[in-house]
Amino acid sequence: MAGNSFGQTFVITTAGESHGPANVVIIDGCPPGLPLSVADLEADLARRRPGQSHLVTQRAEADAPEILSGVFEGRTTGTSLSILIRNTDQKSQDYDAIKDKYRPGHADFTYDQKYGFRDYRGGGRASARETVARVAAGAVAKKLIAEAFGGRVVGYVTQVGDVVARITDPSAVTLDAVEKLPSGDANLVRCPDPAAAEKMVQLIERVRKDQDSIGGVAEIVASPVPPGLGEPVFDKLKADLAKALFSLPGVVGVEYGAGFAAAKMRGSEHNDPFVSDGASPAPQITTSKNDHGGMLGGISSGTPIVLRAAVKPTSSLPREQQTVTTRGEATTIRTKGRHDPCLLPRFVPIAEAMVAIVLADHWLRWRATRGAAG
């Protein structure tokens, strides 16, 4: 009822606020025997961590995970798995001057309307800080799908403002290409097109100097994914993936495959012809292209799942904006504190986590309907 849980078989429940003592996730449904350690969680948490470059918020959080239950002798036990990530660098005083003002673009007003009370420090539960728990859960889900069917989820930035990357084959993009430039230097914007990445960095730096922010688009690719994942009618794989991504702060649009471009196509152009390798007795059937984004009828087809999420510009700005107080009085506001001028670089591992969680959930549901042997 409170909306803090997600999934049906692989279920995550999160709690925590931006300026509270910690964020926590409880995972139910993770099968026993999965190798899991703190080190497995640290890599993606480091990719999401604030302060990792000059392009992101300088809040200095170690984001060190603590596994509190559900693991014994390096393997999951099948019981509830709980993970805690402490907050250590809150600066709540930065928000004292605006506690009675509504920040444009934020959930301040709507939280007041819903609860009649809110935690104004960094947005409380509405802050993207809560996604640290999702990334921890996503790391577990990534391990699960990797062991179950060799699945991997890789996200990257395809657009910042009017700078658009050229990605010819989404399924060929590697984590290394996302995290590093050809020179070996860190890829600060996580765009696998080096020329576009450089322009994106320059744009974000200009926007930050203007005391403003900028939005963009991230693409998330899952492969290989076995055919047959997804439940008709209301639990279609595409529906759960859309909900997962839309549940993330800042997401204003989600598409898959050809997406909105399909609206101007003819059926003969958009349809993906089926092809077979002709093997006997079990031919491998696939499609010659992938405008359907790996899902037909809301069920995975076996081709790579390709999703895109549009992310709005960061709402917290140091420049003056018009607003009102909680009493309805006209005023202006400047948001102090440490905020990302562009959400996209840190959004990538968060989006990956949610996609992996959905795939883990649907794979466990598929296995239950087909039997453990599949």
ABEGO torsion letter per residue (X at the ends): XAGABBEAABBBBBBEBAABABBBBBBBGBBBGBBBBAAAAAAAAAAABBGABAABBABBBAGBBBBABGBBGGBBAGBBBBBBBBBAABBAAAAAAAAABBBBGBAAAAAAAAAGBBBABGGEAABAAAAAAAAAAAAAAAAAAAAAAGBBBBBBBABBEABBBBBABAAABBAAAAABBAAGBBBAAGBABAAAAAAAAAAAAAAAAAGBBBBEBBBBBBOBBBBGBEBOAAABAAAAAAAAAAABBGBABBBBEAEAAAAABBAAAABBBBBBAGBOABBBBBBABAAAGGBBGGBBAGBBBBBBBBBBBBABBABBBBBBBAAGBBBBBBBBEBBBABAAAAAAAAAAAAAAAAAAAAAAAAAAAAEAAX
